[in-house]
Structures are given as structure tokens and as C-alpha cells.
Amino acid sequence: MADKSAPQPTPKDARDARLKAALKANMAKRKAQAKARQNKGTPDPEATEQEDG
């Protein structure tokens, strides 16, 4: 019997899936940052970089 599972993704499909996942994570991060700025309860760790010197 032949296994009729989903076909192997092409390199383009795999790249598109990675880009889609990265975009989703980036948008979630930006949304969280914007929400934190609105609340102004805790400072954004990336915005409060400490300078040495």
C-alpha cells in the first residue's frame, strides 16, 4: 500500500512558512511593546538600555 501522506513541502513553501512564523512572532512582540508603553507600568527592557561609561 502506498502511503498517501501530505507531499513534501518545496523549499519555497518551507521558506514561506518560516517567514510567516517569524512575522507572527514579530507582530506579537510589537503588540506587547505598544501595550506596555500605553500602561507605562514597567519600562520596556529594550528601550532602557544601560550605557557603560
Backbone as ProteinMPNN parsed JSONL, in Angstrom:
{"seq_chain_A": "MADKSAPQPTPKDARDARLKAALKANMAKRKAQAKARQNKGTPDPEATEQEDG", "coords_chain_A": {"N_chain_A": [[0.828, -1.184, 0.0], [0.5, 2.175, -0.8], [1.727, 5.021, 0.843], [-0.233, 7.727, 1.467], [0.397, 10.287, 2.474], [0.766, 13.815, 3.234], [2.304, 15.741, 0.665], [5.865, 16.348, 0.335], [7.047, 19.472, 1.472], [7.937, 22.113, -0.717], [11.074, 23.858, -1.159], [10.458, 26.59, -1.343], [7.924, 26.697, -0.144], [8.589, 25.919, 2.443], [10.242, 28.033, 3.194], [8.404, 30.139, 3.059], [6.699, 29.374, 5.135], [8.429, 29.605, 7.352], [8.943, 32.371, 7.263], [6.382, 33.353, 7.68], [5.891, 32.478, 10.3], [7.907, 33.888, 11.652], [7.101, 36.523, 11.161], [4.663, 36.552, 12.502], [5.518, 36.185, 15.158], [7.059, 38.504, 15.47], [5.106, 40.51, 15.186], [3.517, 39.957, 17.43], [5.338, 40.539, 19.454], [5.768, 43.303, 19.015], [3.199, 44.234, 19.5], [2.912, 43.659, 22.207], [4.899, 45.35, 23.209], [3.844, 47.869, 22.539], [1.546, 47.864, 24.08], [2.675, 47.796, 26.622], [3.908, 50.289, 26.634], [1.681, 51.938, 26.623], [0.527, 51.361, 29.086], [2.555, 52.106, 30.787], [3.523, 51.051, 33.119], [5.651, 49.219, 33.61], [8.915, 49.692, 32.462], [10.019, 49.308, 29.067], [12.277, 46.759, 28.377], [14.116, 46.827, 26.229], [14.109, 49.465, 25.538], [15.284, 50.712, 27.627], [18.138, 50.643, 27.702], [21.27, 50.27, 29.271], [24.052, 52.427, 29.511], [27.517, 52.006, 29.362], [29.989, 53.822, 30.956]], "CA_chain_A": [[0.0, 0.0, 0.0], [1.239, 3.434, -0.881], [1.404, 5.99, 1.896], [-0.768, 8.928, 0.831], [0.53, 11.425, 3.373], [0.945, 15.1, 2.561], [3.565, 15.795, -0.101], [6.97, 17.082, 0.941], [6.992, 20.881, 1.091], [9.032, 22.594, -1.556], [11.888, 24.844, -0.426], [9.737, 27.868, -1.3], [6.871, 26.564, 0.852], [9.227, 25.888, 3.758], [10.682, 29.408, 3.459], [7.202, 30.923, 3.336], [6.214, 29.013, 6.469], [9.33, 30.225, 8.329], [8.712, 33.812, 7.247], [5.08, 33.591, 8.295], [6.062, 32.301, 11.738], [8.724, 34.995, 12.147], [6.268, 37.716, 11.124], [3.677, 36.434, 13.577], [6.218, 36.418, 16.42], [7.44, 39.908, 15.493], [3.91, 41.304, 15.429], [3.131, 39.751, 18.822], [6.305, 41.282, 20.268], [5.48, 44.727, 18.872], [1.925, 44.499, 20.16], [3.2, 43.655, 23.642], [5.656, 46.57, 23.496], [2.927, 49.002, 22.465], [0.672, 47.77, 25.245], [3.481, 48.175, 27.784], [4.102, 51.737, 26.566], [0.418, 52.57, 26.998], [0.333, 51.176, 30.52], [3.672, 52.803, 31.432], [3.757, 50.459, 34.43], [7.024, 48.734, 33.631], [9.6, 50.158, 31.253], [10.403, 48.339, 28.048], [13.688, 46.428, 28.597], [14.949, 47.225, 25.099], [14.16, 50.915, 25.481], [16.051, 51.203, 28.763], [19.484, 50.076, 27.658], [22.205, 50.992, 30.112], [25.294, 52.752, 28.839], [28.736, 51.868, 30.191], [30.979, 54.857, 30.755]], "C_chain_A": [[0.872, 1.247, 0.0], [0.765, 4.381, 0.214], [0.984, 7.299, 1.233], [-0.713, 10.13, 1.78], [0.736, 12.703, 2.566], [2.28, 15.121, 1.822], [4.612, 16.622, 0.632], [6.877, 18.548, 0.526], [8.19, 21.271, 0.23], [9.852, 23.588, -0.746], [11.196, 26.2, -0.307], [8.642, 27.814, -0.231], [7.455, 26.577, 2.261], [9.685, 27.292, 4.144], [9.485, 30.285, 3.818], [6.66, 30.638, 4.727], [7.092, 29.627, 7.552], [9.108, 31.725, 8.414], [7.39, 34.163, 7.919], [5.173, 33.478, 9.812], [6.866, 33.44, 12.343], [7.912, 36.286, 12.186], [5.251, 37.699, 12.259], [4.326, 36.72, 14.935], [6.602, 37.889, 16.562], [6.233, 40.795, 15.798], [3.437, 41.162, 16.867], [4.049, 40.532, 19.757], [6.018, 42.782, 20.22], [4.174, 45.108, 19.566], [2.121, 44.561, 21.675], [3.963, 44.919, 24.045], [4.737, 47.787, 23.499], [2.002, 49.023, 23.678], [1.421, 48.192, 26.511], [3.714, 49.683, 27.809], [2.838, 52.481, 26.98], [0.217, 52.507, 28.502], [1.364, 51.964, 31.323], [3.93, 52.277, 32.847], [5.188, 49.993, 34.571], [7.702, 49.189, 32.355], [9.954, 49.002, 30.332], [11.887, 48.027, 28.206], [14.596, 46.855, 27.451], [15.094, 48.744, 25.03], [15.021, 51.496, 26.598], [17.427, 50.567, 28.824], [20.41, 50.929, 28.505], [23.503, 51.216, 29.351], [26.445, 52.606, 29.808], [29.652, 53.049, 29.896], [30.438, 56.179, 30.973]], "O_chain_A": [[1.861, 1.333, 0.728], [-0.431, 4.519, 0.471], [1.774, 7.91, 0.513], [-1.671, 10.898, 1.871], [0.865, 12.656, 1.342], [3.271, 14.577, 2.309], [4.283, 17.485, 1.446], [6.652, 18.841, -0.648], [9.308, 20.802, 0.443], [9.367, 24.11, 0.258], [11.33, 26.88, 0.71], [8.451, 28.781, 0.507], [6.88, 27.179, 3.169], [9.533, 27.698, 5.296], [9.543, 31.074, 4.761], [6.213, 31.551, 5.422], [6.581, 30.116, 8.56], [9.087, 32.291, 9.507], [7.297, 35.156, 8.64], [4.596, 34.294, 10.531], [6.544, 33.911, 13.433], [8.022, 37.059, 13.138], [5.012, 38.722, 12.901], [3.745, 37.419, 15.766], [6.486, 38.459, 17.646], [6.339, 41.732, 16.589], [2.999, 42.142, 17.469], [3.591, 41.118, 20.738], [6.022, 43.453, 21.252], [4.068, 46.187, 20.149], [1.552, 45.426, 22.342], [3.701, 45.492, 25.102], [4.847, 48.643, 24.377], [1.714, 50.085, 24.231], [0.858, 48.869, 27.371], [3.717, 50.292, 28.878], [2.914, 53.533, 27.615], [-0.212, 53.481, 29.121], [1.068, 52.435, 32.422], [4.496, 52.988, 33.678], [5.865, 50.334, 35.541], [7.123, 49.081, 31.274], [10.16, 47.871, 30.772], [12.698, 48.952, 28.172], [15.748, 47.214, 27.691], [16.094, 49.25, 24.52], [15.44, 52.65, 26.52], [17.835, 50.024, 29.851], [20.347, 52.158, 28.465], [23.993, 50.333, 28.646], [26.352, 53.04, 30.956], [30.05, 53.266, 28.751], [31.156, 57.17, 30.841]]}, "name": "protein", "num_of_chains": 1, "seq": "MADKSAPQPTPKDARDARLKAALKANMAKRKAQAKARQNKGTPDPEATEQEDG"}
